[in-house]
Amino acid sequence: MPDRVPSDVASPPSSAAPLDLAADVVDLTAALCDIESVSRDEEAICDAIEAALTPLAHLALTRLGNSLVARTDLGRSQRVVLAGHIDTVPLTRDPANLPVRRDGADLVGRGTVDMKGGVAVQLKAAAAVAEPSRDLTYVFYEGEEIDSRFNGLRLIHEAHPDLLDDADFAVLLEPTGAIVEGGCKGTLRAEVVASGVAAHSARPWNGRNAIHEASAILTRLTAYEAQTVTVDGLDYHEAMQATGIRGGIAGNVIPDECVVVVNYRYAPDKTEEEAAVHVNDLFRGFEVTVVDNAGGARPGLDLAAARDFVAALDVDVVAKEGWTDVARFAAMGIPAVNFGPGDPNLAHHDDERCPTSELYACEAALLRWLG
């Protein structure tokens, strides 16, 4: 049987113990995870983080909703943002993924990967480094796992742009397996419509079956050869996939419409407009509606702040194959990278787990850079 995290770390969500920033980073990760904080329910964890940071005289705190910003003001020549979201996707009960538990060299449970391990590293740095080599803006924000209108990073920038706009560089502590992932791909979602003519299914010759017509859309997708695009020395693997299909109104009616939902993940050399043109060109002859389109972010590894970060950490650097909030920083004019503990392939899994070695490695690397 896997060992349980000690009870003084794994407090019940309803009566979470105060966060101890002097605790081992693994124990701190466990304590954060055990404060249940599914999106739109982040008040308790934000309260706990605020209470833990308030005694630190070198930090000035600003709270907006259930997001918190903590800043140093030491007059350094460079300012860096260290950011992480404090919400998680919903819990499961079979198997239960809270409270967290130890399983050999892993910490297992909701949030261990995405991304309370990264938040624990932020908090350890905030407590341990009172006079960092550059000024720091720590951002702990709500609502990342749901619709962007709830995204705390976006809301902070809209309400208090002064808290972020003076940054030269940002590190988002999303899970990367303790290596640096530069930039991110854009993501576009489109609905491609195949049209037909409704008829009784007993007499299909009186109509035209839209679901059958949609086979041409799927044929184009199957034949599509996605590109690998090199941007600032990193290889981004594009992807175009059907992620949903709907059509038909009754079991005895030939459908007059079938909608295929297509997700295009595109390299950050393309603008949102160029990505939309590409999708429309691929499905020429069909009605195409772009319902969501979030641009990517170039890695910015040619910039001094990013080069210094990579050199100090001395870890591998690869392209970020998904979309993260580094794209929001890019839109603010702030170059950003992803760096944090945990395998992103395990994010949101029922068996979400993070190697404790990566928590220690990320903490050590960040402290080395800030020293």
C-alpha positions in Angstrom: 0.0 0.0 0.0 1.3 3.5 -0.8 2.2 5.6 2.2 -0.1 8.4 3.2 1.2 11.9 3.5 1.4 12.7 7.3 -1.8 14.0 8.7 -0.3 17.3 9.8 0.3 18.0 6.1 -2.8 16.5 4.5 -5.4 18.5 6.4 -9.0 18.1 5.4 -10.0 20.7 2.9 -12.7 22.1 5.2 -10.2 22.8 8.0 -6.9 23.4 6.2 -4.0 24.1 8.5 -2.0 27.3 7.9 0.6 26.9 5.2 4.2 26.5 6.6 6.6 28.1 4.1 9.5 26.7 6.0 8.3 23.2 5.3 9.9 20.9 2.9 8.7 21.7 -0.7 7.0 18.2 -1.0 5.1 18.7 2.2 4.1 22.2 1.1 2.9 20.8 -2.2 0.8 18.3 -0.3 -0.7 21.0 2.0 -1.6 23.1 -1.0 -3.2 20.2 -2.9 -5.3 19.2 0.1 -6.9 22.6 0.1 -9.6 21.8 -2.4 -9.7 24.5 -5.1 -11.6 23.4 -8.1 -12.2 26.3 -10.5 -14.6 29.0 -9.1 -13.9 27.7 -5.6 -10.4 29.2 -4.9 -11.2 31.4 -1.9 -9.8 29.0 0.7 -6.5 28.5 -1.0 -6.1 32.2 -1.8 -6.8 33.0 1.8 -4.2 30.5 2.9 -1.5 31.8 0.5 -2.3 35.4 1.5 -2.0 34.5 5.2 1.3 32.8 4.6 2.8 35.7 2.7 1.5 38.6 4.8 4.3 38.3 7.4 7.0 38.7 4.8 8.0 42.3 5.0 9.8 42.3 1.7 6.6 41.7 -0.2 3.7 44.1 -1.0 0.4 42.2 -1.5 -2.5 43.1 -3.8 -5.6 40.8 -3.9 -8.1 40.8 -6.7 -11.0 38.4 -6.2 -9.3 35.1 -5.5 -6.0 36.0 -7.1 -3.0 37.5 -5.3 0.0 39.5 -6.5 3.1 39.8 -4.3 5.9 42.2 -5.3 9.4 43.2 -4.2 10.5 46.8 -4.6 14.3 46.7 -4.4 15.2 49.0 -7.3 16.8 46.2 -9.3 17.5 46.7 -13.0 15.3 43.8 -14.0 11.9 42.6 -12.9 10.6 39.0 -13.4 7.2 37.6 -12.9 6.8 34.1 -11.4 3.2 33.0 -12.0 1.0 30.0 -11.3 -2.7 29.3 -11.2 -4.2 28.0 -8.0 -7.3 26.2 -9.3 -7.6 22.6 -10.4 -10.0 20.6 -12.6 -12.7 18.7 -10.7 -11.9 15.9 -8.3 -12.7 12.2 -8.9 -13.9 9.8 -6.2 -13.0 6.5 -7.9 -10.1 6.5 -7.4 -10.1 9.4 -4.9 -7.5 12.0 -5.8 -7.6 13.9 -2.6 -6.1 13.9 -0.1 -2.8 13.4 -1.7 -0.6 10.4 -0.8 2.9 9.1 -1.2 3.5 6.3 -3.7 7.2 5.5 -3.7 9.0 8.5 -5.1 5.8 10.2 -6.3 3.3 12.5 -4.7 -0.1 11.4 -6.0 -3.3 13.4 -6.2 -5.2 16.2 -7.8 -3.0 19.3 -8.4 0.3 17.6 -7.8 1.1 18.2 -11.5 -1.3 20.9 -12.6 0.0 22.9 -10.8 0.3 23.1 -7.1 3.9 21.8 -7.2 4.8 24.9 -9.2 2.9 27.1 -6.7 4.8 25.5 -3.9 8.1 26.3 -5.6 6.9 29.9 -6.0 6.1 30.1 -2.3 9.4 28.6 -1.2 11.2 31.2 -3.3 9.1 34.0 -1.9 9.9 33.0 1.7 13.6 32.1 1.2 14.8 35.0 -1.0 14.2 38.3 0.7 16.8 40.1 -1.5 16.7 38.5 -4.9 19.1 39.4 -7.7 16.2 40.9 -9.6 12.9 42.4 -8.5 10.1 39.8 -8.5 6.3 39.8 -9.0 4.7 36.6 -7.7 1.3 36.0 -9.2 -1.1 33.3 -7.8 -4.2 33.4 -9.9 -7.7 31.8 -10.2 -9.7 30.4 -13.0 -7.1 29.1 -15.4 -8.8 25.7 -16.0 -12.1 27.2 -17.3 -13.4 29.8 -19.7 -11.0 32.7 -20.2 -13.5 35.3 -18.8 -12.7 33.8 -15.4 -8.9 33.8 -15.9 -7.3 35.6 -13.0 -4.2 36.6 -14.9 -6.4 38.3 -17.5 -8.5 40.0 -14.8 -5.4 41.3 -13.0 -4.0 42.8 -16.1 -7.3 44.5 -17.0 -7.8 45.9 -13.5 -4.2 46.7 -12.5 -1.9 46.6 -15.5 0.7 48.5 -13.5 1.3 45.3 -11.4 2.5 43.4 -14.5 3.5 45.8 -17.3 6.9 46.7 -15.8 8.2 43.1 -16.1 11.0 42.2 -18.4 10.5 38.5 -18.3 8.0 35.9 -16.9 8.2 32.3 -15.8 5.0 30.3 -15.7 5.5 27.4 -13.4 3.3 25.0 -15.4 4.4 21.4 -15.4 7.3 20.7 -17.8 9.1 17.8 -16.2 11.7 20.3 -14.7 12.9 21.5 -18.1 12.3 24.7 -19.9 9.5 24.8 -22.5 9.7 27.9 -24.6 6.7 29.8 -25.9 3.5 27.8 -26.8 1.4 26.8 -29.8 -1.8 28.6 -30.7 -5.1 26.8 -30.6 -8.1 27.3 -32.9 -11.4 25.6 -32.8 -13.7 25.6 -35.8 -17.0 24.1 -36.7 -17.1 22.7 -40.3 -20.6 22.1 -41.6 -21.7 19.5 -44.1 -25.2 20.3 -45.5 -27.8 17.9 -46.8 -31.6 17.6 -47.4 -33.9 16.1 -44.8 -36.0 13.1 -45.7 -37.6 10.0 -44.2 -35.0 7.3 -43.6 -37.2 4.7 -45.4 -37.0 6.8 -48.6 -33.4 8.3 -48.5 -33.5 9.0 -52.3 -35.8 12.0 -51.4 -33.0 13.6 -49.5 -29.2 13.9 -49.1 -27.6 12.6 -45.9 -25.4 15.3 -44.3 -23.6 12.8 -42.1 -22.5 10.9 -45.3 -21.5 14.3 -46.8 -19.2 14.9 -43.7 -17.1 12.0 -44.8 -15.3 14.4 -47.2 -14.4 16.6 -44.2 -13.0 13.6 -42.4 -11.1 12.5 -45.5 -9.4 15.8 -45.7 -8.4 15.6 -42.1 -7.1 12.1 -42.5 -5.0 13.1 -45.4 -3.7 16.3 -43.8 0.0 16.4 -43.2 0.8 18.6 -40.2 3.9 20.7 -40.3 6.8 20.9 -37.9 7.9 24.5 -37.7 11.1 25.8 -36.2 10.7 29.1 -34.3 13.7 30.6 -32.5 15.5 27.3 -32.7 12.7 25.2 -31.2 10.5 22.7 -33.1 6.8 23.0 -32.8 4.7 20.1 -34.1 1.4 21.3 -35.5 -1.8 19.2 -35.3 -5.2 19.3 -37.0 -7.7 16.9 -35.5 -11.5 16.3 -35.3 -12.5 16.6 -31.7 -16.3 16.3 -32.0 -19.1 15.5 -34.4 -22.9 16.1 -34.2 -25.8 15.6 -36.5 -29.3 14.1 -36.8 -32.5 14.8 -35.0 -34.3 11.5 -34.9 -33.7 7.8 -35.7 -35.9 7.9 -38.8 -34.9 11.2 -40.4 -32.1 11.7 -42.9 -30.1 14.6 -41.3 -29.8 17.9 -43.2 -26.8 19.0 -41.3 -23.6 17.5 -39.7 -21.1 19.6 -37.8 -17.5 18.4 -37.4 -15.5 20.2 -34.7 -11.9 20.7 -35.7 -9.0 21.8 -33.4 -5.9 23.3 -35.0 -2.8 23.6 -32.9 -0.5 25.9 -34.8 3.1 27.1 -34.4 3.8 30.6 -32.9 5.1 31.8 -36.3 1.5 32.3 -37.3 -0.9 35.0 -36.3 -4.5 34.1 -35.3 -5.7 35.5 -38.7 -3.2 33.3 -40.6 -4.3 30.2 -38.7 -8.0 31.0 -39.6 -7.1 31.4 -43.2 -5.3 28.1 -43.2 -8.3 26.2 -41.8 -10.7 27.9 -44.2 -8.5 27.0 -47.2 -8.3 23.3 -46.1 -12.1 23.1 -45.9 -13.0 25.2 -48.9 -16.5 24.3 -50.1 -17.8 23.8 -46.6 -19.2 26.4 -44.2 -16.5 27.1 -41.6 -17.0 29.1 -38.4 -14.1 29.8 -36.1 -15.6 29.7 -32.6 -12.4 30.1 -30.6 -8.8 31.2 -31.5 -6.0 31.9 -29.1 -2.7 32.8 -30.5 0.6 31.2 -29.4 3.8 32.8 -28.1 7.3 32.9 -29.5 9.8 31.5 -27.1 11.9 34.8 -27.0 15.0 32.9 -26.2 17.0 35.5 -28.1 16.3 38.0 -25.3 18.8 38.6 -22.5 16.5 37.8 -19.6 15.5 34.5 -21.2 19.1 33.6 -22.0 20.1 34.3 -18.4 17.4 32.1 -17.1 18.2 29.2 -19.3 22.0 29.5 -18.5 21.4 29.7 -14.7 19.1 26.6 -14.7 21.4 24.6 -17.1 18.5 22.3 -18.2 17.1 21.2 -21.6 15.0 23.6 -23.6 12.2 22.4 -25.9 9.1 23.8 -27.5 5.8 23.9 -25.5 3.5 21.8 -27.5 0.3 22.9 -25.8 -1.2 26.3 -25.0 -0.5 28.1 -21.7 -0.8 31.6 -20.3 2.7 32.4 -21.6 0.6 33.6 -24.6 -1.1 36.1 -22.3 2.3 37.4 -21.2 3.4 37.6 -24.9 0.3 39.7 -25.6 1.4 42.0 -22.8 4.8 42.4 -24.5 6.5 40.2 -21.8 8.6 37.3 -23.1 7.8 34.1 -21.1 8.8 30.5 -20.7 7.2 27.5 -18.9 9.2 25.8 -16.2 7.8 23.6 -13.4 7.7 20.1 -11.8 5.5 17.3 -13.1 4.9 15.6 -16.4 2.3 17.6 -18.4 1.0 14.3 -19.9 -0.3 13.4 -16.5 -2.2 16.7 -15.9 -5.9 16.1 -15.2 -5.4 12.3 -15.0 -7.2 10.4 -12.2 -3.8 9.1 -11.3 -2.1 12.5 -11.4 1.3 12.2 -9.8 4.6 14.2 -9.6 8.0 12.9 -8.8 9.3 14.4 -5.6 12.7 14.7 -7.2 11.3 17.2 -9.7 9.9 19.4 -6.9 13.3 19.5 -5.3 15.0 20.1 -8.6 12.8 23.0 -9.6 13.1 24.6 -6.1 16.9 24.4 -6.3 17.1 25.7 -9.8 14.9 28.7 -9.1 16.8 29.6 -5.9 20.1 29.3 -7.8 18.8 31.8 -10.4 17.5 34.2 -7.9 20.5 34.2 -5.6 
